[in-house]
């Protein structure tokens, strides 16, 4: 996730990042300290003027804890994929084309971001510990991701290899620019 740099965001005209919490920033159900790499990444985004907001389906108490710990705004439960992202856009006073939605779940984070027209980034979950429901949904996610002919998981400007699901997504546009 830390590959999402201020430069990467600027190149795409993105001014803010809407972040999922559980298994995107911190392991599900954990409290304590966020990984140093995540804290440094969030600080870098803030210092360069990139707005960051948590949009989580987690409990209000959990989101408040992490919001205060990480020093970023946010809310939950957000009602993703249907409601939370629109609320975040209103709070930030930005359009969907100005934000990246970053999360570990295809049917909440990516679907919700795509429904509002935002740029979406699917990252691998950072922990295997999840709700039972989420474990079941992951099976469907894997099937969708391994069947690109469905046209559901990948936008035309993205390249995705299901065998490399544990890796950061690769953006085709970036590869083309690197060749030039």
C-alpha positions as CSV (number, residue, x, y, z in Angstrom):
1,X,0.0,0.0,0.0
2,X,2.9,2.4,0.7
3,X,3.6,2.2,-3.1
4,X,0.7,4.7,-3.4
5,X,2.9,7.8,-3.2
6,X,1.9,11.5,-3.5
7,X,3.5,11.5,-7.0
8,X,1.5,8.4,-8.0
9,X,-1.7,10.2,-6.8
10,X,-0.8,13.5,-8.5
11,X,-0.1,11.8,-11.8
12,X,-3.7,10.6,-11.8
13,X,-5.2,13.9,-10.6
14,X,-6.1,12.4,-7.2
15,X,-6.2,14.7,-4.2
16,X,-7.4,12.3,-1.4
17,X,-7.3,8.7,-0.3
18,X,-10.3,7.0,1.3
19,X,-9.0,4.1,3.3
20,X,-10.5,1.0,4.6
21,X,-9.4,0.1,8.2
22,X,-9.5,-3.6,8.9
23,X,-7.0,-5.7,7.0
24,X,-6.0,-2.7,4.9
25,X,-4.3,-0.4,7.5
26,X,-4.3,-2.7,10.6
27,X,-5.1,-6.4,11.2
28,X,-8.8,-7.1,11.9
29,X,-9.8,-6.7,15.6
30,X,-6.4,-5.4,16.7
31,X,-5.7,-2.4,18.9
32,X,-2.4,-1.0,19.9
33,X,0.2,0.6,17.6
34,X,-0.2,0.8,13.9
35,X,2.8,-0.5,11.9
36,X,5.5,2.1,11.7
37,X,5.5,1.8,7.9
38,X,1.8,2.8,7.8
39,X,2.3,5.7,10.2
40,X,5.2,7.1,8.1
41,X,3.2,6.7,4.9
42,X,0.2,8.5,6.4
43,X,2.5,11.3,7.6
44,X,4.1,11.6,4.1
45,X,0.6,11.9,2.5
46,X,-0.4,14.6,5.0
47,X,2.8,16.6,4.6
48,X,2.4,16.7,0.8
49,X,-1.2,17.9,1.1
50,X,-3.0,14.6,0.3
51,X,-6.1,14.3,2.3
52,X,-6.8,11.0,4.0
53,X,-10.0,9.7,5.5
54,X,-11.0,6.3,7.1
55,X,-14.2,4.8,5.7
56,X,-14.8,1.7,7.6
57,X,-17.7,-0.8,8.2
58,X,-16.1,-1.3,11.7
59,X,-17.8,-0.1,14.9
60,X,-17.9,3.5,15.8
61,X,-15.7,2.8,18.8
62,X,-13.1,1.0,16.8
63,X,-13.0,3.6,14.1
64,X,-12.7,6.4,16.7
65,X,-9.8,4.6,18.4
66,X,-7.9,4.2,15.1
67,X,-8.8,7.7,13.9
68,X,-7.3,9.2,17.1
69,X,-4.3,6.8,17.0
70,X,-3.5,7.6,13.4
71,X,-4.4,11.3,13.5
72,X,-6.7,11.1,10.5
73,X,-10.5,11.8,10.1
74,X,-12.9,9.0,9.4
75,X,-16.2,7.4,10.4
76,X,-17.8,4.0,10.8
77,X,-19.9,2.0,10.4
78,X,-19.9,3.4,6.9
79,X,-22.4,1.1,5.2
80,X,-20.1,0.2,2.4
81,X,-20.4,-0.3,-0.5
82,X,-23.6,1.7,-0.8
83,X,-23.3,4.8,1.4
84,X,-19.9,5.6,3.1
85,X,-18.0,6.9,0.1
86,X,-20.6,9.5,-0.8
87,X,-20.5,10.8,2.8
88,X,-16.7,11.0,2.6
89,X,-16.8,12.9,-0.7
90,X,-19.2,15.5,0.9
91,X,-17.0,15.9,3.9
92,X,-13.9,16.4,1.8
93,X,-15.8,18.6,-0.8
94,X,-14.2,16.6,-3.6
95,X,-15.5,14.8,-6.7
96,X,-15.2,11.0,-7.2
97,X,-12.6,11.6,-9.9
98,X,-10.4,13.3,-7.3
99,X,-10.1,10.4,-4.8
100,X,-8.6,7.0,-4.6
101,X,-10.5,4.3,-2.6
102,X,-8.0,1.8,-1.1
103,X,-9.1,-1.4,0.5
104,X,-8.7,-5.1,0.7
105,X,-12.2,-6.3,-0.3
106,X,-13.5,-6.4,-3.8
107,X,-17.2,-6.3,-2.8
108,X,-17.1,-3.5,-0.3
109,X,-14.1,-1.2,-1.1
110,X,-13.6,-1.7,-4.8
111,X,-17.3,-2.1,-5.6
112,X,-18.2,1.0,-3.5
113,X,-15.5,3.1,-5.1
114,X,-16.5,2.0,-8.6
115,X,-20.2,2.8,-7.9
116,X,-19.3,6.4,-7.2
117,X,-16.8,6.6,-10.0
118,X,-13.6,6.9,-7.9
119,X,-10.2,5.4,-8.7
120,X,-10.0,2.1,-6.8
121,X,-7.0,0.2,-5.5
122,X,-7.3,-3.3,-4.3
123,X,-4.6,-4.3,-1.8
124,X,-4.0,-7.7,-0.3
125,X,-5.4,-8.3,3.2
126,X,-2.7,-7.9,5.8
127,X,-4.0,-10.7,8.0
128,X,-5.8,-13.9,7.6
129,X,-7.9,-13.3,10.7
130,X,-11.4,-12.1,9.6
131,X,-15.1,-12.4,10.3
132,X,-16.6,-15.7,9.1
133,X,-18.7,-13.9,6.6
134,X,-15.7,-12.2,5.1
135,X,-13.9,-15.6,4.7
136,X,-16.8,-16.8,2.7
137,X,-16.8,-13.7,0.5
138,X,-13.1,-14.0,-0.1
139,X,-13.8,-17.3,-2.0
140,X,-16.1,-15.4,-4.4
141,X,-13.5,-12.6,-4.7
142,X,-10.8,-15.1,-5.7
143,X,-13.1,-16.7,-8.2
144,X,-13.9,-13.3,-9.8
145,X,-10.3,-12.3,-9.8
146,X,-9.2,-15.6,-11.4
147,X,-11.8,-15.2,-14.1
148,X,-10.9,-11.9,-15.8
149,X,-13.2,-12.8,-18.8
150,X,-16.1,-11.8,-16.5
151,X,-14.8,-8.2,-16.8
152,X,-15.8,-7.5,-13.2
153,X,-12.6,-7.0,-11.3
154,X,-10.2,-5.1,-13.6
155,X,-10.6,-1.7,-15.3
156,X,-9.2,-1.3,-18.8
157,X,-6.1,0.6,-17.4
158,X,-5.2,-2.1,-14.9
159,X,-3.3,-5.3,-15.2
160,X,-3.9,-8.0,-12.7
161,X,-2.4,-11.5,-12.4
162,X,-4.3,-13.6,-9.9
163,X,-1.2,-15.7,-9.2
164,X,0.3,-12.5,-7.8
165,X,-2.7,-11.6,-5.6
166,X,-0.4,-11.1,-2.6
167,X,1.5,-8.4,-4.5
168,X,0.5,-4.8,-5.0
169,X,-1.7,-4.3,-8.1
170,X,0.2,-3.3,-11.2
171,X,-1.2,-0.5,-13.3
172,X,-0.6,-1.0,-17.0
173,X,-0.4,2.7,-17.7
174,X,2.6,2.9,-15.3
175,X,4.4,0.1,-17.2
176,X,3.8,1.8,-20.6
177,X,5.2,5.1,-19.3
178,X,8.3,3.3,-17.9
179,X,9.0,1.8,-21.4
180,X,9.0,5.2,-23.0
